[in-house]
Amino acid sequence: MTFNFAMQAIDQIVNSAGKTYYMSGGNVPCPVVFRGPNGAASGVGAQHSQDYAAWYGQIPGLKVVSPWSAEDCKGLLKVRNISDPNPRALTEHDATQAAIRDPNPIVFLENEMLYGVSFPMSKEAMSDDFLLPIGKAKVERVGSDITIVAHSKMVTHSLEAADILAKEGIKAEVINLRSIRPLDIETIKESVKKTNR
């Protein structure tokens, strides 16, 4: 099922899940993951080709993840909140869990067209304890002339564009956002300060 079908539960996602933690004064967390394919796909109709990243990204209380690579998917799906006020070491029990370690509802938007794509996995990412923080972008390619910011499938096209620009002597920096909310503004600002574009 694609995220287009989540429209049937939009009130529960946006108002119930998204607001419970806040409306309870921080007493009732809502640690739920809404995970599924998002955006355009091959051979489907218009009503199955919508991208909900911007929409869910505007909803207070929701965190929105938009992974690109296999490492992104694995590390973000098992995440512990980067701003966790009570950080703790992973336990043996944690390593067996396949859920996000965050008290907030997470909308985990995967691009369906990336499901059949193979990505290299580092030795670190193959570890059971591999985690990535929500809200931290990754510089996929370092450059000095122009900044390209993308998420999900568009990271692939951005890297391809950077290859083409490199043939013309232009060094493009490609940033993989990884998450839409919270948005890693600092990484984007640091890149633009360097490239001025």
N, C-alpha and C positions, 0 to 999 in steps of 0.2 A: 504494500500500500504506500502511496506517495503522500507527501505532506498536504497535498490538495484535499485529501479526505479529512484532514484535521479541522477543516472548516466546520465539520459537524460537531466538533467539541471546542470551538473557539472560546466560548464563554468560560468553560472549565479551565482551559489553558491560561487565558489572559486574566480573568477575574478571580477564579478560585485558586489555582496554583500560584499565579503570579503575585497575588496580594496577601495570601494567608500569613506568611512570615511577618510582614510589615503590620498587618491589621491585628495580629496577636501580640504586638509589642516585642517581637523577637522570641516569644515563648513556644510557638508551634512552627517548627521548620517544615518545609515541604520538599524533601529530597526525592524528586521524581525526574526521570529522564524521558523526554519526548524525542525519540530517535527515528529517523526515516529519510528516504530519498526526497530531494528537493530540487526544484529547477527543471530546466528543459531535459527531455530524454528522447531517445530515438523511437520513432513510430508511434507516438501517442498524440492525442488530441490537445487542443488549446487549453481545455480545462484541467489537463494533467501536466502542464508545462510552466507553471508559475513558480517564481522564486520568492520565498517568504522571509529571506534574511532581513531585508529592510523593515518589513512589517513587524516581525517579532522583536527586532532590534530596538524598536521604539517603545516597547512595553516595560514600564517599571516593574521590577521584581523578577523578570526573566533574565537568564544568561543565555546568550546565543552563540553556539559554536558552529564553525563552518570549515571543517578540515579539508586538506588537499591530499596529503600523502598517507601511506600506511602508518608511518610513525606518528603523524598528527592524530589519526583515528585512535590508535592504541593508547597513546599518551594522554590524550584529552578525555577519552572515555573512562579512564581509571583515575582521573585527576583528584587532587586535594586542593581546596581553595588556597590561592596564593596569599590571601589576606586573612587566613584562618587565625583567630586570636588565640587558639589553643593548639598549636602545632604539636604533633606527636609522631613518633617513629612508626613506620609500618610494622604491623604484627603479622604473624603467620596467617591469621584469619583474614586480614586485609588482602593478602596475595591471592586468596581463593575467590574473592568477590569480583563480579563483573558489573559494577555499578559506579557511578560518579560519587566521589566522596565530598559532597557539597550540600549544605543545608537548603540550598535554593533550587527551584525548578530550572532545569537545563533543556533548552531546545537544541538538539544535535542534528544539524542539517547536512546530510551527505548528498553529494551529487551522484545521481544514478548512473551517469555516463562514466564515472570513475570506478564503478564496481569491478569491471573486468581488467583494469589497468594494474600492472605490476609495478611496485616501487621497491628500490633497495631498502634494506633495513640494517641499521648499524648494529654492532654487537651490543651497545648500550640499550638500544631499543628492544632487543630480543630478551632482555632481562625481565623477569616477572615484576620487578620493582620499578620499571620505567614509568615515569609520570611527567606530564607537561602541565604548566599552570594555565588556567583560563585567563585571558586578558594579556597574554604576552605573545607578540608577533615574532616571526623568524625572518631574518634576512637570508633569502635563498641564494642570492647572487650579489656580491659586493660590486659597487660601481661608484663613479665619481661625477658623471655628467648629467644624469637624469634619474629620477625616482619613479618606479612603477609599483603601485600598490594594488594587490588583488587578493581574492579569497577563493577557496574551492577550486573548481575546474579552471577558472581564469588564471590561476598561477601557472598552469601548463602553457597557456597561450602567451603569458607575460614573459616566461623564460624563452619561448620561441622568438618573441619580438626582440628580446635582449640579444639573442644570437644574431639576428639580422642586423641590429644596430651595431654590434661589435664589428661586423664586416665593413662598416662605414667609419670605424674608428670611434664610435660612441660607446662609452662604458655605462651601461644601465644598471642601477641597483634595483633588485626585485624583492619586495616585501610580501611575505605570506601572512595575512592578518591572523589566521587561525580562529579568531573569535570576533564577532561583530559587537557583542555587548558582554563585558566591557571591551571597549576599543583601545588598543595600545597606541595612544596619541604620541607618547614619548618617542617610540621607535620611528614613527613617521616623521616627527619634527626633526630628530637628529639626522635622518637621511636627507631631508629637504635642506637643512642647514648646510650639509656637505655638498649637495648637488646644485642647489639653487633652482631646481626645476622638479 
